[in-house]
Amino acid sequence: MAKKMRCCTRCQVYWTCETKWYRGERGEENICCNICNFYEECIEKFDKEKQKEKKTA
C-alpha cells in the first residue's frame, strides 16, 4: 500500500489553509499541496520512498 503525503504542521499556512479546510468540510483527504513552502521538498522525498518500495517489492 502506497503512503500518501499528508498536510503537516510544518506548513506555514497549516492552521489557516483554505484548501485544507475545504477538504475537511467535504470529508476529503488532507494531502499536501503546492500552497505549502515544503511541497517540493516533500514530493521529492515521497517519490524517492515510493521508488524504494517498488525496488523491494
Buried (B, 14 or more C-beta within 10 A) or exposed (E): EEEEBEBEEEBEEBEEBEBBEEBEEEEEEBEBBEBBEEBEEBBEEBEEEEEEEEEEE
